[in-house]
Amino acid sequence: MRNSSISSNSDITSSAHIGARNKFNELTGLVKMQIKGIFRPGSSQGILSITDEYARLLQKYDVGPMHGLKALEIGYGARPLLHFALTSMGVDVMGIDLDEPMLSFSPARAIRIFRKSGMERTAKSTIRFFLKDIAERRELAHDLKARGFHLLIKSEKLLVGDATQLDIPNHSLDFIYSEDVFEHISREKLDALSAKMALWLKPSGVALIRPCIFTGISGGHLTEWFGHTIADTKRKRFSEPWEHLRKKRFKANTWLNEMPLAEYRSLFQQHFHILSESETAHVDAHLYMTDDIRQELAAWCDDDLLCNKRLFVLRPL
């Protein structure tokens, strides 16, 4: 689950107002994921596949080789591995997020996180740091070294604050990117952010924006329907497929703007040419699409329901 980089009354934190039992189930699911990750490495390969994808797109759309490009990451999250990787590859990248990441553990850092975001966020960050972060960074350093790079972590490039308040010169960025963040930002805030992004980018620059689409099977952000679990059809779950569109008995422990695919297109077309869009996180959602469920969700087309994450490549108008 990710925080938005834009504050508002509805989406200022990563947690949602949900029942204690529901919150306990979601937090338990997250802890189990972190524990499993200790014994099932591979996070860095996923990160490096994204950097490879970016490199191909930046070349395809004539932005240039990544080394030396100037970039902005919107919403680096609690685990800024993509930021670390791109920095290590020579990209001059600045990141912005509402919450401070736990780059190293110290009582002072824990107190700062507690004062800013409360006990739940502090507990999540601390548990994640000791169970996952250290091992992930070690793995990333190893895999970067195999490619001829050394892991660089530039804490001064990880800003904490509101992205729309950034003072960035117009037409100064080669690319902007964001992964799994835009779904946590309200529509009115996205309007303001999109307009600024178009100004910050060079005319030849691109924005690479990959939101999780609300109408997809993972769009409700319940941990038991996260993308990596979908292939396990025998997994015991409390909720049903597309629970967030159907019975709505459970609520994720995060705020969502609930925007469908068409609404993202409409949003981006106000300020950008959509150069391409692609389904980049294929999940086996069709395994759960029975005739009864399809009839129940007749208001949505297959592109809405079977799409999970969509990568938009955008160039300013």
Secondary structure, DSSP 8 states (H G I E B T S, - for coil): ----SS--SSSSSS-----HHHHHHHHHHHHHHHHHHHHS--HHHHHHHHHHHHHHHHHHTT---STT-EEEEE---S--HHHHHHHHTT-EEEEEESS---SS--HHHHHHHHHHHHHHHHHHHHHHIIIIIHHHHHHHHHHHHHTT------GGGEEES-GGG----TT-EEEEEEES-GGGS-HHHHHHHHHHHHHHEEEEEEEEEE-B-TTSTTTT--GGG-GGGTT-TT---SS-TTTTTTT-----SS------HHHHHHHHHTTEEEEEEEE-S---GGGG--HHHHHHTTTS-HHHHS--BEEEEEEE-
